[in-house]
Amino acid sequence: MVGRYAVAIAGDIAVYATGNARCTGGAGAVAMLVGPNASLMVERGLRGTYMCHVYDFYKPDLSSEYPVVDGKLSIKCYLRALDNCYQQYRAKAQAVMDREKNGSVFSLDCIDAMCFHSPYCKLVQKSVARLALNDFVLEANPDLTGKYTGLDQFRHLKLEDTYFDRDVEKAFLAASSQLYETKTKPGLMLANQVGNMYTPSLYGGLLSYLASKPASEMAGKRVSLFSYGSGSASSFYSLRVSTDLKPGSPLNRLVGSIANLEDRLAARTKLSPPEFDSVMKLREKTHHLAPYSPQGNPDALFPGTWYLTEIDEMYRRKYARTPLHSDGRGDVAEGAGSVEASEDRKA
């Protein structure tokens, strides 16, 4: 497979029943081209992975698309996975530094930007604080007069005892505030504006970071990524941004392609909470329904979008496509047409 390309696509929709979690929902898709001469290069050998069998967030009822969530357990699982993954990553990164004999100790100072799977932005801010706590606990001789000023009382904590310790959380949120502002907050634009996207969430954060500054300011930087999925499975790894800034370089093309990210967000159709609630009630009513003809105006869709027109009594679907051009131009192959596909809605 040397020299070959692959496309990885992460797409999902996060919807919740009426209640406090509904406002955190979102939807999105990110497509990634994987191959040689990349603008973002995975740092080989630097990865920590953690998995655990746990029912923190799952969908046991196939008649509904809403999840069953154990909120407190879900937060604990996320933070525990972050602890384990980062400790593995940190140990591997330290081993590399030891081989290079530069006498340095690995810490968050060695990372230029940090992106996270983002169920909601406050959890990401707490995650930065959590990594700072890990550095503090794992460092053999922390400088208690420098960046750890005022934290001596937490010196001998056990991490597993601190997941819901308010004093610890408050202290390390304060101690890591500058780290969060400079290294993580720039990567939260999509999470803030779209909400949770499940599988694309982390990569939406990476896109947000890349769109936050010129390519020249990111060249050569190390970006850490924490990927998480309930159930649970997680990884902490890092990328290096290319230093190739020549005109037309992969990095310049990538950054240029997302320069209008905020404009794309601004072009969305706004709905009031009651309108959105009405849409969700319709989704609930028609989930797994057959026969069914979807409601809605296809003229509101992006040019070239395939959309569902009908589900017959045998759950077979029919689709049509909007014209590729906003003015309706396009021949038969490009314009609106229909296809039939047999699909079991319950599969």
Secondary structure, DSSP 8 states (H G I E B T S, - for coil): -TT--EEEEEEEEE---SSTTGGG-EEEEEEEEESSS-SEEEEEEEEEEEE----SEE---TT----EE-HHHHHHHHHHHHHHHHHHHHHHHHHHHHHHT------GGG-SEEEE--SSHHHHHHHHHHHHHHHHHH-SS--TTTTTTT-GGGTT--GGG-TT-HHHHHHHHHHTHHHIIIIIGGGGHHHHHH---STTHHHHHHHHHHTSS-HHHHTT-EEEEEEEETTTEEEEEEEEE----STT-HHHHHHHHTTTHHHHHHTS----HHHHHHHHHHHHHHTT-SSB---S-GGGS-TT-EEEEEE-TT-EEEEEE--SSTTS---TTTSS-EEEEE--TT-
